[in-house]
């Protein structure tokens, strides 16, 4: 749902390309770009639990934005 915060887990992250995927709690897979990591680090470990929001990408698919690590 747009505007809602979701929780998931980083499934994959390619540091060289700056892109990754998040697996949502419902099993959906969403892409993200390293610029969407909230702390500005531009890197994140596979397996990290994150909160995120949904946004439409320029390619017309949903992606995870504002990724924030869950403590």
Biopython code that builds the backbone (N, CA, C, O; Angstrom):
import numpy as np
from Bio.PDB.StructureBuilder import StructureBuilder

atoms = [
    (1, "UNK", "N", (0.840, -1.177, 0.000)),
    (1, "UNK", "CA", (0.000, 0.000, 0.000)),
    (1, "UNK", "C", (0.890, 1.248, 0.000)),
    (1, "UNK", "O", (1.832, 1.333, 0.788)),
    (2, "UNK", "N", (0.609, 2.185, -0.849)),
    (2, "UNK", "CA", (1.375, 3.416, -0.958)),
    (2, "UNK", "C", (1.146, 4.263, 0.289)),
    (2, "UNK", "O", (0.027, 4.350, 0.793)),
    (3, "UNK", "N", (2.218, 4.886, 0.783)),
    (3, "UNK", "CA", (2.129, 5.742, 1.955)),
    (3, "UNK", "C", (2.275, 5.000, 3.266)),
    (3, "UNK", "O", (2.439, 5.622, 4.315)),
    (4, "UNK", "N", (2.218, 3.684, 3.221)),
    (4, "UNK", "CA", (2.371, 2.871, 4.425)),
    (4, "UNK", "C", (3.818, 2.414, 4.541)),
    (4, "UNK", "O", (4.528, 2.311, 3.541)),
    (5, "UNK", "N", (4.244, 2.145, 5.750)),
    (5, "UNK", "CA", (5.572, 1.596, 5.985)),
    (5, "UNK", "C", (5.466, 0.079, 5.985)),
    (5, "UNK", "O", (4.559, -0.492, 6.591)),
    (6, "UNK", "N", (6.389, -0.559, 5.307)),
    (6, "UNK", "CA", (6.436, -2.010, 5.200)),
    (6, "UNK", "C", (7.733, -2.515, 5.819)),
    (6, "UNK", "O", (8.683, -1.751, 5.989)),
    (7, "UNK", "N", (7.773, -3.791, 6.154)),
    (7, "UNK", "CA", (8.974, -4.406, 6.712)),
    (7, "UNK", "C", (9.360, -5.576, 5.828)),
    (7, "UNK", "O", (8.497, -6.318, 5.359)),
    (8, "UNK", "N", (10.648, -5.741, 5.601)),
    (8, "UNK", "CA", (11.143, -6.848, 4.793)),
    (8, "UNK", "C", (12.593, -7.120, 5.108)),
    (8, "UNK", "O", (13.137, -6.619, 6.092)),
    (9, "UNK", "N", (13.214, -7.922, 4.259)),
    (9, "UNK", "CA", (14.606, -8.326, 4.445)),
    (9, "UNK", "C", (15.353, -8.154, 3.134)),
    (9, "UNK", "O", (14.834, -8.487, 2.068)),
    (10, "UNK", "N", (16.585, -7.629, 3.214)),
    (10, "UNK", "CA", (17.409, -7.473, 2.017)),
    (10, "UNK", "C", (17.761, -8.871, 1.516)),
    (10, "UNK", "O", (18.403, -9.653, 2.218)),
    (11, "UNK", "N", (17.338, -9.166, 0.310)),
    (11, "UNK", "CA", (17.534, -10.478, -0.286)),
    (11, "UNK", "C", (18.845, -10.536, -1.061)),
    (11, "UNK", "O", (19.533, -11.557, -1.055)),
    (12, "UNK", "N", (19.185, -9.442, -1.723)),
    (12, "UNK", "CA", (20.411, -9.367, -2.521)),
    (12, "UNK", "C", (20.841, -7.915, -2.616)),
    (12, "UNK", "O", (20.009, -7.009, -2.581)),
    (13, "UNK", "N", (22.167, -7.694, -2.738)),
    (13, "UNK", "CA", (22.670, -6.341, -2.962)),
    (13, "UNK", "C", (23.974, -6.422, -3.729)),
    (13, "UNK", "O", (24.920, -7.078, -3.291)),
    (14, "UNK", "N", (24.028, -5.753, -4.880)),
    (14, "UNK", "CA", (25.217, -5.692, -5.720)),
    (14, "UNK", "C", (25.865, -4.329, -5.480)),
    (14, "UNK", "O", (25.427, -3.315, -6.025)),
    (15, "UNK", "N", (26.899, -4.321, -4.668)),
    (15, "UNK", "CA", (27.531, -3.055, -4.286)),
    (15, "UNK", "C", (28.124, -2.312, -5.486)),
    (15, "UNK", "O", (28.061, -1.083, -5.538)),
    (16, "UNK", "N", (28.688, -3.027, -6.434)),
    (16, "UNK", "CA", (29.291, -2.389, -7.611)),
    (16, "UNK", "C", (28.250, -1.657, -8.449)),
    (16, "UNK", "O", (28.522, -0.578, -8.975)),
    (17, "UNK", "N", (27.066, -2.235, -8.574)),
    (17, "UNK", "CA", (25.993, -1.618, -9.362)),
    (17, "UNK", "C", (25.091, -0.727, -8.529)),
    (17, "UNK", "O", (24.384, 0.122, -9.073)),
    (18, "UNK", "N", (25.107, -0.910, -7.207)),
    (18, "UNK", "CA", (24.289, -0.084, -6.317)),
    (18, "UNK", "C", (22.820, -0.455, -6.315)),
    (18, "UNK", "O", (21.973, 0.366, -5.961)),
    (19, "UNK", "N", (22.507, -1.684, -6.706)),
    (19, "UNK", "CA", (21.109, -2.107, -6.720)),
    (19, "UNK", "C", (20.921, -3.371, -5.892)),
    (19, "UNK", "O", (21.838, -4.175, -5.725)),
    (20, "UNK", "N", (19.710, -3.521, -5.380)),
    (20, "UNK", "CA", (19.412, -4.694, -4.573)),
    (20, "UNK", "C", (17.943, -5.019, -4.607)),
    (20, "UNK", "O", (17.155, -4.365, -5.291)),
    (21, "UNK", "N", (17.585, -6.052, -3.851)),
    (21, "UNK", "CA", (16.191, -6.455, -3.740)),
    (21, "UNK", "C", (15.833, -6.680, -2.281)),
    (21, "UNK", "O", (16.669, -7.065, -1.463)),
    (22, "UNK", "N", (14.571, -6.428, -1.981)),
    (22, "UNK", "CA", (14.004, -6.647, -0.657)),
    (22, "UNK", "C", (12.880, -7.660, -0.809)),
    (22, "UNK", "O", (12.078, -7.576, -1.739)),
    (23, "UNK", "N", (12.828, -8.619, 0.111)),
    (23, "UNK", "CA", (11.698, -9.553, 0.141)),
    (23, "UNK", "C", (10.738, -9.044, 1.205)),
    (23, "UNK", "O", (11.085, -8.958, 2.382)),
    (24, "UNK", "N", (9.525, -8.707, 0.776)),
    (24, "UNK", "CA", (8.500, -8.210, 1.688)),
    (24, "UNK", "C", (7.968, -9.354, 2.542)),
    (24, "UNK", "O", (8.181, -10.524, 2.226)),
    (25, "UNK", "N", (7.279, -9.011, 3.619)),
    (25, "UNK", "CA", (6.711, -10.025, 4.495)),
    (25, "UNK", "C", (5.699, -10.909, 3.772)),
    (25, "UNK", "O", (5.498, -12.061, 4.156)),
    (26, "UNK", "N", (5.056, -10.374, 2.720)),
    (26, "UNK", "CA", (4.084, -11.183, 1.969)),
    (26, "UNK", "C", (4.741, -12.004, 0.865)),
    (26, "UNK", "O", (4.052, -12.673, 0.094)),
    (27, "UNK", "N", (6.079, -11.956, 0.786)),
    (27, "UNK", "CA", (6.816, -12.738, -0.196)),
    (27, "UNK", "C", (7.144, -12.016, -1.485)),
    (27, "UNK", "O", (7.905, -12.533, -2.303)),
    (28, "UNK", "N", (6.584, -10.829, -1.686)),
    (28, "UNK", "CA", (6.877, -10.050, -2.896)),
    (28, "UNK", "C", (8.339, -9.605, -2.890)),
    (28, "UNK", "O", (8.924, -9.383, -1.830)),
    (29, "UNK", "N", (8.918, -9.479, -4.074)),
    (29, "UNK", "CA", (10.295, -9.016, -4.219)),
    (29, "UNK", "C", (10.280, -7.650, -4.881)),
    (29, "UNK", "O", (9.662, -7.462, -5.929)),
    (30, "UNK", "N", (10.967, -6.697, -4.258)),
    (30, "UNK", "CA", (11.016, -5.320, -4.755)),
    (30, "UNK", "C", (12.463, -4.893, -4.937)),
    (30, "UNK", "O", (13.321, -5.215, -4.115)),
    (31, "UNK", "N", (12.727, -4.181, -5.996)),
    (31, "UNK", "CA", (14.059, -3.648, -6.210)),
    (31, "UNK", "C", (14.258, -2.342, -5.451)),
    (31, "UNK", "O", (13.297, -1.693, -5.040)),
    (32, "UNK", "N", (15.531, -1.967, -5.273)),
    (32, "UNK", "CA", (15.862, -0.661, -4.703)),
    (32, "UNK", "C", (17.235, -0.233, -5.195)),
    (32, "UNK", "O", (18.048, -1.063, -5.602)),
    (33, "UNK", "N", (17.483, 1.058, -5.153)),
    (33, "UNK", "CA", (18.776, 1.628, -5.516)),
    (33, "UNK", "C", (19.461, 2.094, -4.237)),
    (33, "UNK", "O", (18.790, 2.468, -3.275)),
    (34, "UNK", "N", (20.783, 2.073, -4.219)),
    (34, "UNK", "CA", (21.535, 2.417, -3.010)),
    (34, "UNK", "C", (21.240, 3.831, -2.501)),
    (34, "UNK", "O", (21.443, 4.105, -1.318)),
    (35, "UNK", "N", (20.772, 4.722, -3.354)),
    (35, "UNK", "CA", (20.440, 6.073, -2.906)),
    (35, "UNK", "C", (19.190, 6.088, -2.042)),
    (35, "UNK", "O", (18.872, 7.109, -1.433)),
    (36, "UNK", "N", (18.478, 4.967, -1.981)),
    (36, "UNK", "CA", (17.271, 4.877, -1.166)),
    (36, "UNK", "C", (17.547, 4.363, 0.244)),
    (36, "UNK", "O", (16.612, 4.196, 1.027)),
    (37, "UNK", "N", (18.817, 4.107, 0.586)),
    (37, "UNK", "CA", (19.176, 3.695, 1.942)),
    (37, "UNK", "C", (19.197, 4.957, 2.798)),
    (37, "UNK", "O", (19.988, 5.869, 2.558)),
    (38, "UNK", "N", (18.320, 4.997, 3.801)),
    (38, "UNK", "CA", (18.047, 6.230, 4.552)),
    (38, "UNK", "C", (19.254, 6.832, 5.250)),
    (38, "UNK", "O", (19.335, 8.055, 5.366)),
    (39, "UNK", "N", (20.197, 6.017, 5.722)),
    (39, "UNK", "CA", (21.323, 6.580, 6.474)),
    (39, "UNK", "C", (22.425, 7.145, 5.584)),
    (39, "UNK", "O", (23.417, 7.671, 6.089)),
    (40, "UNK", "N", (22.260, 7.042, 4.254)),
    (40, "UNK", "CA", (23.223, 7.619, 3.324)),
    (40, "UNK", "C", (24.460, 6.768, 3.090)),
    (40, "UNK", "O", (25.368, 7.199, 2.378)),
    (41, "UNK", "N", (24.524, 5.583, 3.660)),
    (41, "UNK", "CA", (25.727, 4.752, 3.560)),
    (41, "UNK", "C", (25.956, 4.173, 2.167)),
    (41, "UNK", "O", (27.094, 3.878, 1.800)),
    (42, "UNK", "N", (24.889, 4.008, 1.388)),
    (42, "UNK", "CA", (24.939, 3.455, 0.036)),
    (42, "UNK", "C", (25.363, 1.993, -0.017)),
    (42, "UNK", "O", (25.698, 1.487, -1.088)),
    (43, "UNK", "N", (25.354, 1.314, 1.112)),
    (43, "UNK", "CA", (25.608, -0.123, 1.148)),
    (43, "UNK", "C", (24.795, -0.738, 2.281)),
    (43, "UNK", "O", (24.517, -0.086, 3.288)),
    (44, "UNK", "N", (24.416, -2.008, 2.101)),
    (44, "UNK", "CA", (23.630, -2.695, 3.112)),
    (44, "UNK", "C", (23.886, -4.195, 2.971)),
    (44, "UNK", "O", (24.054, -4.703, 1.862)),
    (45, "UNK", "N", (23.913, -4.883, 4.083)),
    (45, "UNK", "CA", (24.205, -6.315, 4.067)),
    (45, "UNK", "C", (22.961, -7.137, 3.729)),
    (45, "UNK", "O", (21.843, -6.797, 4.117)),
    (46, "UNK", "N", (23.187, -8.214, 3.007)),
    (46, "UNK", "CA", (22.120, -9.181, 2.728)),
    (46, "UNK", "C", (21.658, -9.752, 4.070)),
    (46, "UNK", "O", (22.478, -10.064, 4.934)),
    (47, "UNK", "N", (20.354, -9.886, 4.237)),
    (47, "UNK", "CA", (19.792, -10.405, 5.477)),
    (47, "UNK", "C", (19.348, -9.332, 6.450)),
    (47, "UNK", "O", (18.697, -9.638, 7.449)),
    (48, "UNK", "N", (19.691, -8.071, 6.176)),
    (48, "UNK", "CA", (19.300, -6.969, 7.046)),
    (48, "UNK", "C", (17.789, -6.749, 6.962)),
    (48, "UNK", "O", (17.231, -6.652, 5.869)),
    (49, "UNK", "N", (17.130, -6.670, 8.124)),
    (49, "UNK", "CA", (15.694, -6.344, 8.151)),
    (49, "UNK", "C", (15.560, -4.837, 8.023)),
    (49, "UNK", "O", (16.281, -4.080, 8.672)),
    (50, "UNK", "N", (14.623, -4.407, 7.174)),
    (50, "UNK", "CA", (14.446, -2.986, 6.881)),
    (50, "UNK", "C", (12.974, -2.600, 6.884)),
    (50, "UNK", "O", (12.093, -3.423, 6.635)),
    (51, "UNK", "N", (12.731, -1.323, 7.172)),
    (51, "UNK", "CA", (11.432, -0.687, 6.938)),
    (51, "UNK", "C", (11.583, 0.112, 5.653)),
    (51, "UNK", "O", (12.657, 0.638, 5.365)),
    (52, "UNK", "N", (10.507, 0.201, 4.884)),
    (52, "UNK", "CA", (10.575, 0.927, 3.621)),
    (52, "UNK", "C", (9.173, 1.343, 3.197)),
    (52, "UNK", "O", (8.177, 0.891, 3.762)),
    (53, "UNK", "N", (9.115, 2.202, 2.202)),
    (53, "UNK", "CA", (7.856, 2.600, 1.583)),
    (53, "UNK", "C", (7.895, 2.178, 0.123)),
    (53, "UNK", "O", (8.958, 1.861, -0.410)),
    (54, "UNK", "N", (6.749, 2.175, -0.513)),
    (54, "UNK", "CA", (6.651, 1.820, -1.928)),
    (54, "UNK", "C", (6.575, 3.073, -2.785)),
    (54, "UNK", "O", (5.986, 4.079, -2.390)),
    (55, "UNK", "N", (7.175, 2.995, -3.958)),
    (55, "UNK", "CA", (7.086, 4.083, -4.934)),
    (55, "UNK", "C", (7.145, 3.467, -6.329)),
    (55, "UNK", "O", (7.762, 2.420, -6.529)),
    (56, "UNK", "N", (6.511, 4.113, -7.273)),
    (56, "UNK", "CA", (6.584, 3.663, -8.663)),
    (56, "UNK", "C", (7.908, 4.118, -9.259)),
    (56, "UNK", "O", (8.286, 5.282, -9.131)),
    (57, "UNK", "N", (8.606, 3.202, -9.905)),
    (57, "UNK", "CA", (9.883, 3.542, -10.534)),
    (57, "UNK", "C", (9.615, 4.170, -11.906)),
    (57, "UNK", "O", (8.493, 4.099, -12.407)),
    (58, "UNK", "N", (10.631, 4.781, -12.514)),
    (58, "UNK", "CA", (10.456, 5.333, -13.856)),
    (58, "UNK", "C", (10.098, 4.259, -14.892)),
    (58, "UNK", "O", (9.574, 4.571, -15.961)),
    (59, "UNK", "N", (10.386, 2.993, -14.566)),
    (59, "UNK", "CA", (10.070, 1.898, -15.488)),
    (59, "UNK", "C", (8.660, 1.360, -15.273)),
    (59, "UNK", "O", (8.239, 0.432, -15.965)),
    (60, "UNK", "N", (7.924, 1.934, -14.318)),
    (60, "UNK", "CA", (6.548, 1.531, -14.096)),
    (60, "UNK", "C", (6.343, 0.343, -13.181)),
    (60, "UNK", "O", (5.253, -0.230, -13.150)),
    (61, "UNK", "N", (7.365, -0.039, -12.436)),
    (61, "UNK", "CA", (7.235, -1.127, -11.463)),
    (61, "UNK", "C", (7.399, -0.554, -10.062)),
    (61, "UNK", "O", (7.975, 0.520, -9.891)),
    (62, "UNK", "N", (6.897, -1.268, -9.060)),
    (62, "UNK", "CA", (7.044, -0.820, -7.679)),
    (62, "UNK", "C", (8.447, -1.091, -7.176)),
    (62, "UNK", "O", (9.039, -2.121, -7.497)),
    (63, "UNK", "N", (8.986, -0.159, -6.380)),
    (63, "UNK", "CA", (10.292, -0.347, -5.770)),
    (63, "UNK", "C", (10.254, 0.125, -4.327)),
    (63, "UNK", "O", (9.375, 0.893, -3.935)),
    (64, "UNK", "N", (11.215, -0.342, -3.543)),
    (64, "UNK", "CA", (11.333, 0.037, -2.138)),
    (64, "UNK", "C", (12.112, 1.351, -2.049)),
    (64, "UNK", "O", (13.140, 1.511, -2.707)),
    (65, "UNK", "N", (11.620, 2.292, -1.233)),
    (65, "UNK", "CA", (12.298, 3.567, -1.035)),
    (65, "UNK", "C", (12.433, 3.847, 0.451)),
    (65, "UNK", "O", (11.678, 3.312, 1.264)),
    (66, "UNK", "N", (13.394, 4.683, 0.800)),
    (66, "UNK", "CA", (13.573, 5.089, 2.194)),
    (66, "UNK", "C", (13.908, 3.919, 3.108)),
    (66, "UNK", "O", (13.370, 3.831, 4.212)),
    (67, "UNK", "N", (14.782, 3.023, 2.674)),
    (67, "UNK", "CA", (15.122, 1.848, 3.482)),
    (67, "UNK", "C", (15.794, 2.266, 4.777)),
    (67, "UNK", "O", (16.781, 3.000, 4.771)),
    (68, "UNK", "N", (15.249, 1.792, 5.879)),
    (68, "UNK", "CA", (15.774, 2.103, 7.207)),
    (68, "UNK", "C", (15.945, 0.794, 7.964)),
    (68, "UNK", "O", (15.002, 0.012, 8.083)),
    (69, "UNK", "N", (17.132, 0.558, 8.468)),
    (69, "UNK", "CA", (17.400, -0.688, 9.186)),
    (69, "UNK", "C", (16.516, -0.831, 10.414)),
    (69, "UNK", "O", (16.297, 0.139, 11.140)),
    (70, "UNK", "N", (16.002, -2.044, 10.653)),
    (70, "UNK", "CA", (15.207, -2.338, 11.830)),
    (70, "UNK", "C", (16.155, -2.874, 12.892)),
    (70, "UNK", "O", (16.892, -3.831, 12.653)),
    (71, "UNK", "N", (16.131, -2.256, 14.060)),
    (71, "UNK", "CA", (17.041, -2.671, 15.141)),
    (71, "UNK", "C", (16.609, -3.956, 15.792)),
    (71, "UNK", "O", (17.269, -4.433, 16.715)),
]
sb = StructureBuilder()
sb.init_structure("model")
sb.init_model(0)
sb.init_chain("A")
sb.init_seg("    ")
for serial, (resi, resn, name, xyz) in enumerate(atoms, 1):
    if name == "N":
        sb.init_residue(resn, " ", resi, " ")
    sb.init_atom(name, np.array(xyz, "f"), 0.0, 1.0, " ", f" {name:<3s}", serial, name[0])
structure = sb.get_structure()
